[in-house]
Amino acid sequence: MHRSNVFRSNDDLLCSHCGESLFEDFQNATILMVTDEENSIVAVKPCCKEACLAELKSEFHGDNVSGQIQLSDFVNPYIFLKHIFFVFDGMRGRRLFASNEAFEDYKSLVKKCYPFVSRDLTAEELLSQGL
Ligand SMILES: [Zn+2]
């Protein structure tokens, strides 16, 4: 999958369980979103499908509910923006993230995936940003 040049550094997205790069194989990567009984996000865990996903799900048992989105879907520009708007809507009027850690993990996920969502900057735009 094409990565744009919007950031100077190319941060990798690693599996939260085994540490493998998830950008190597988008089709084998998913994002586990764990919510509590109040529907607040408890954890955001990018991971490999199958074994790593099963291990992470078992860490968040009890009253928590796990949803997931495929990484290949998350970097679809339309779905990416829908996800961002979901978060904006959730921040209006209630506590969407159960912890600062979950919020920071979500922000990190968005930043790392953004180069796969965005287009390349033009040479003129790069110059105007001093890059
Ligand atoms: Zn893994």
Residues whose N, C-alpha, C, O or C-beta is under 5 A from the ligand:
A	BS01	ZN	C15 H17 C18 G19 E20 C47 C48 C52
